[in-house]
């Protein structure tokens, strides 16, 4: 084969790999080292080449890490989350998982290697660059999380973005013999299935509503005829709603969405209460008392119960 001749199938493969190619792939296509030198391809990692000039794109860097890690390797953890759009936070390192029955030799610049026994089952069958399935990506991130809030964030964000469902996450978790935070995950997936779509909504459900014996609200309801406006918690029987505002999405256009929701609720004759992170995480008992007062004004016959020995909620409601 001439040094300047490239098999069409190899050219197509390189295009699919964002311009990256491994020495193993070149050798399998019958392309020798002389062809690499003649084209002045750059080596990004040992045995991995960039076939173009200029800086490498993020996708090219991911491909380079996967190719360097060798057969069966896939993007995983934060890198897979990035590829799925699960997170907008970019980890400068490339996370790659390889089958546990082999070891990657040598340190790879900017690449973190993970090992998994079940990788053939957890890799996505068709996505490019190759990566773990979204459910296993979430569970990998949960397994490496050091704080419950991080666990809540990965799970609720994946479900809120409709990348997966609590049911599919539960099925994937059942396939794993060991996983950190399993009891918390089992409990949380049930709450997410009820409609709690963020750590803030989970906190309200558990520490405000459930802990104080308030009526169960309807999660993520949409008023009749409304295409975009969703209600976080709707106490339909008592004509009251609670909106939970996270730190993101409530400036600029987010403020207009909040106003539209509040105005629609008022026009429909609904009481609207709005709480943020500081209220919900810092004073859940005070919120419970306030919500209870509104519900009682709308013919709820119950009373909030104390969540602990020093809970002030019942006294605040009198």
C-alpha positions as CSV (number, residue, x, y, z in Angstrom):
1,X,0.0,0.0,0.0
2,X,1.3,3.4,-0.9
3,X,2.2,5.7,2.0
4,X,-0.2,8.3,0.7
5,X,-3.1,5.8,0.3
6,X,-5.6,5.4,3.0
7,X,-8.3,2.7,2.9
8,X,-11.8,4.3,2.7
9,X,-13.0,2.3,5.8
10,X,-10.1,3.7,7.8
11,X,-10.8,7.3,6.7
12,X,-14.4,6.8,7.8
13,X,-13.4,5.4,11.1
14,X,-11.1,8.3,11.8
15,X,-13.9,10.8,11.0
16,X,-16.2,8.9,13.4
17,X,-13.5,9.2,16.1
18,X,-13.2,13.0,15.8
19,X,-9.9,12.7,13.9
20,X,-8.2,10.4,16.3
21,X,-6.8,7.0,15.6
22,X,-4.8,4.3,17.4
23,X,-1.8,2.4,16.2
24,X,-3.7,-0.9,16.6
25,X,-6.4,0.4,14.2
26,X,-3.8,1.6,11.7
27,X,-2.0,-1.7,11.8
28,X,-5.3,-3.6,11.3
29,X,-5.9,-1.5,8.2
30,X,-2.4,-2.1,6.8
31,X,-1.1,1.4,7.4
32,X,2.5,1.5,8.6
33,X,4.6,3.9,10.6
34,X,6.0,5.4,7.4
35,X,2.5,6.7,6.5
36,X,2.2,8.3,10.0
37,X,5.5,10.1,9.5
38,X,4.6,11.2,5.9
39,X,1.3,12.8,7.1
40,X,3.0,14.4,10.2
41,X,0.3,13.1,12.5
42,X,0.8,14.1,16.1
43,X,0.9,11.6,19.0
44,X,-1.5,12.5,21.8
45,X,-0.9,9.4,23.9
46,X,1.3,6.5,23.4
47,X,0.0,4.7,20.3
48,X,-2.8,7.3,19.7
49,X,-2.5,10.0,17.0
50,X,-4.3,13.2,16.0
51,X,-4.7,13.2,12.2
52,X,-5.2,17.0,12.0
53,X,-3.4,20.2,13.0
54,X,-4.6,22.6,15.6
55,X,-6.0,22.1,19.1
56,X,-7.9,19.0,20.0
57,X,-11.6,19.4,20.6
58,X,-13.2,18.0,23.7
59,X,-14.6,15.1,21.8
60,X,-11.2,14.3,20.3
61,X,-9.6,14.3,23.8
62,X,-12.3,11.8,25.0
63,X,-11.6,9.6,22.0
64,X,-7.9,9.8,22.7
65,X,-8.3,8.6,26.2
66,X,-10.6,5.8,25.3
67,X,-8.3,4.6,22.5
68,X,-5.2,4.8,24.7
69,X,-7.0,2.7,27.4
70,X,-7.4,-0.1,24.8
71,X,-9.9,-2.8,23.8
72,X,-13.3,-2.6,25.5
73,X,-12.7,0.8,27.1
74,X,-15.5,3.3,27.4
75,X,-16.0,6.8,28.8
76,X,-17.6,6.7,32.2
77,X,-18.3,8.6,35.4
78,X,-18.1,12.4,35.0
79,X,-17.0,12.1,31.3
80,X,-20.0,9.9,30.4
81,X,-22.3,12.4,32.3
82,X,-20.9,15.2,30.2
83,X,-21.6,13.3,27.0
84,X,-25.2,12.6,28.0
85,X,-25.8,16.2,29.0
86,X,-26.3,15.2,32.6
87,X,-23.9,17.8,33.8
88,X,-22.5,21.0,32.4
89,X,-19.5,21.0,34.7
90,X,-16.5,19.8,32.8
91,X,-13.9,17.7,34.6
92,X,-10.5,18.4,33.0
93,X,-9.7,14.7,33.4
94,X,-11.1,12.0,31.1
95,X,-12.7,9.2,33.0
96,X,-12.5,5.8,31.3
97,X,-13.5,2.4,32.5
98,X,-11.9,-0.8,31.2
99,X,-12.7,-4.5,31.7
100,X,-11.4,-5.7,35.1
101,X,-9.7,-8.8,33.5
102,X,-6.9,-6.6,32.2
103,X,-4.8,-3.7,33.4
104,X,-3.8,-0.6,31.5
105,X,0.0,-0.2,31.7
106,X,1.6,3.1,32.4
107,X,0.1,6.5,33.5
108,X,-2.0,8.3,31.0
109,X,-1.8,12.1,31.0
110,X,-5.1,13.6,32.0
111,X,-6.9,10.2,32.1
112,X,-8.4,8.4,35.1
113,X,-8.8,4.7,34.7
114,X,-11.6,2.7,36.4
115,X,-12.1,-1.0,36.3
116,X,-15.4,-2.9,36.2
117,X,-16.3,-6.6,36.1
118,X,-19.7,-6.1,34.4
119,X,-18.6,-3.6,31.7
120,X,-20.0,-5.7,28.8
121,X,-23.4,-5.3,30.4
122,X,-23.1,-1.7,31.4
123,X,-21.7,-0.2,28.2
124,X,-24.1,1.5,25.8
125,X,-24.5,-0.7,22.7
126,X,-24.2,2.1,20.1
127,X,-23.3,5.5,21.5
128,X,-20.2,7.2,20.2
129,X,-17.8,7.8,21.8
130,X,-18.4,4.5,23.6
131,X,-19.7,5.1,27.1
132,X,-21.5,3.4,30.0
133,X,-25.3,3.4,29.9
134,X,-27.0,6.4,31.5
135,X,-28.3,4.4,34.5
136,X,-24.9,2.9,35.2
137,X,-23.2,6.3,34.7
138,X,-25.5,7.7,37.4
139,X,-24.8,4.7,39.7
140,X,-21.0,5.0,39.1
141,X,-21.3,8.7,40.2
142,X,-23.4,7.8,43.2
143,X,-20.8,5.1,44.2
144,X,-18.0,7.7,44.2
145,X,-20.0,10.4,45.9
146,X,-18.9,11.5,49.4
147,X,-22.0,13.4,50.5
148,X,-25.8,12.6,50.4
149,X,-26.5,15.9,48.6
150,X,-24.3,14.8,45.7
151,X,-26.2,11.5,45.5
152,X,-29.5,13.4,45.4
153,X,-28.2,15.7,42.8
154,X,-27.1,13.0,40.4
155,X,-30.3,11.0,40.7
156,X,-32.8,13.9,40.6
157,X,-31.0,15.7,37.7
158,X,-31.0,12.5,35.6
159,X,-34.7,12.0,36.1
160,X,-35.6,15.7,35.8
161,X,-33.8,15.8,32.4
162,X,-35.7,12.7,31.4
163,X,-32.5,10.8,30.7
164,X,-33.8,7.9,32.7
165,X,-36.5,7.0,35.2
166,X,-36.5,5.9,38.9
167,X,-37.7,2.5,37.7
168,X,-34.8,2.0,35.3
169,X,-32.3,3.2,38.0
170,X,-33.8,0.7,40.5
171,X,-33.4,-2.1,37.9
172,X,-29.8,-1.2,37.3
173,X,-29.1,-1.0,41.0
174,X,-30.5,-4.4,41.6
175,X,-27.9,-5.9,39.2
176,X,-25.1,-4.6,41.4
177,X,-24.0,-6.6,44.4
178,X,-22.3,-3.7,46.1
179,X,-23.1,0.0,45.8
180,X,-22.5,2.8,48.3
181,X,-25.6,4.6,49.6
182,X,-27.9,1.7,48.7
183,X,-30.5,2.2,51.5
184,X,-30.7,5.9,50.8
185,X,-31.0,5.2,47.1
186,X,-33.9,2.7,47.6
187,X,-35.8,5.3,49.7
188,X,-35.0,8.2,47.4
189,X,-36.0,6.5,44.1
190,X,-39.5,6.0,45.5
191,X,-39.7,9.7,46.4
192,X,-38.4,10.7,42.9
193,X,-41.0,8.4,41.4
194,X,-43.6,10.5,43.3
195,X,-42.4,13.6,41.5
196,X,-39.6,15.1,43.6
197,X,-37.3,16.4,40.9
198,X,-34.5,18.0,42.8
199,X,-32.7,17.8,46.2
200,X,-34.7,20.9,47.2
201,X,-38.0,19.1,46.4
202,X,-36.8,15.9,48.2
203,X,-36.0,18.0,51.3
204,X,-39.4,19.6,51.3
205,X,-41.2,16.2,50.9
206,X,-39.2,14.6,53.7
207,X,-38.5,17.3,56.2
208,X,-41.5,19.5,55.8
209,X,-44.5,17.6,54.5
210,X,-43.8,14.0,55.6
211,X,-42.0,14.8,58.9
212,X,-44.8,17.0,60.1
213,X,-47.8,15.0,59.0
214,X,-49.0,17.5,56.4
215,X,-51.4,16.3,53.6
216,X,-49.6,14.8,50.6
217,X,-49.4,17.3,47.8
218,X,-49.5,16.5,44.1
219,X,-46.0,16.8,42.6
220,X,-45.3,18.4,39.2
221,X,-48.9,19.1,38.3
222,X,-49.8,21.1,35.3
223,X,-52.9,23.4,35.5
224,X,-55.5,22.6,32.8
225,X,-54.7,24.3,29.6
226,X,-51.2,25.3,30.7
227,X,-48.4,24.1,28.3
228,X,-45.3,25.2,30.1
229,X,-46.3,26.2,33.7
230,X,-45.8,23.3,36.2
231,X,-46.6,23.5,39.9
232,X,-44.0,21.9,42.3
233,X,-46.5,20.9,45.0
234,X,-50.3,21.3,44.6
235,X,-52.6,20.8,47.6
236,X,-55.6,20.6,45.3
237,X,-58.2,19.9,47.9
238,X,-57.1,23.0,49.8
239,X,-56.6,25.3,46.8
240,X,-53.0,25.9,47.7
241,X,-49.6,25.5,46.0
242,X,-46.0,25.5,47.1
243,X,-43.3,26.6,44.7
244,X,-39.7,25.6,45.4
245,X,-37.0,27.8,43.9
246,X,-33.5,26.5,43.4
247,X,-30.5,28.7,43.0
248,X,-30.5,28.2,39.2
249,X,-33.1,29.4,36.8
250,X,-34.7,32.2,38.9
251,X,-33.1,35.2,37.5
252,X,-33.9,37.0,34.2
253,X,-36.4,34.8,32.3
254,X,-36.7,32.5,35.3
255,X,-38.2,35.4,37.3
256,X,-40.8,35.8,34.6
257,X,-41.7,32.1,34.7
258,X,-42.1,32.4,38.5
259,X,-44.3,35.4,38.1
260,X,-46.5,33.7,35.5
261,X,-46.9,30.7,37.8
262,X,-47.9,32.9,40.7
263,X,-50.2,35.0,38.6
264,X,-51.9,31.9,37.2
265,X,-52.4,30.5,40.7
266,X,-53.9,33.8,41.9
267,X,-56.2,34.0,39.0
268,X,-57.3,30.4,39.7
269,X,-58.0,31.3,43.4
270,X,-55.0,29.4,44.8
271,X,-52.8,30.4,47.7
272,X,-49.1,30.4,46.6
273,X,-46.2,29.9,49.0
274,X,-42.6,30.1,47.7
275,X,-39.5,28.8,49.4
276,X,-35.8,28.5,48.5
277,X,-32.9,26.5,49.7
278,X,-32.2,28.6,52.8
279,X,-35.8,28.2,54.0
280,X,-36.2,24.6,53.2
281,X,-32.9,23.3,54.5
282,X,-32.6,25.9,57.3
283,X,-36.1,26.1,58.8
284,X,-38.2,23.2,57.7
285,X,-40.3,23.3,60.9
286,X,-41.2,27.0,60.3
287,X,-42.2,26.2,56.8
288,X,-44.4,23.3,58.0
289,X,-46.2,25.7,60.4
290,X,-46.7,28.3,57.7
291,X,-48.0,25.8,55.2
292,X,-50.3,24.3,57.9
293,X,-51.8,27.7,58.7
294,X,-52.7,28.2,55.0
295,X,-54.1,24.7,54.7
296,X,-56.2,25.1,57.8
297,X,-57.6,28.3,56.4
298,X,-58.7,26.2,53.5
299,X,-60.6,23.7,55.7
300,X,-57.9,21.3,56.5
301,X,-58.9,19.8,59.8
302,X,-55.5,18.4,60.8
303,X,-52.6,19.9,62.7
304,X,-48.9,19.6,62.1
305,X,-47.1,17.1,64.3
306,X,-43.7,17.7,65.8
307,X,-40.8,16.1,63.9
308,X,-38.7,16.0,67.1
309,X,-38.8,16.8,70.8
310,X,-37.8,20.4,70.2
311,X,-39.8,21.0,67.0
312,X,-41.7,24.3,67.2
313,X,-44.1,23.6,64.3
314,X,-47.3,22.8,66.4
315,X,-46.8,25.9,68.6
316,X,-46.2,28.2,65.7
317,X,-49.4,27.0,64.2
318,X,-51.6,28.1,67.1
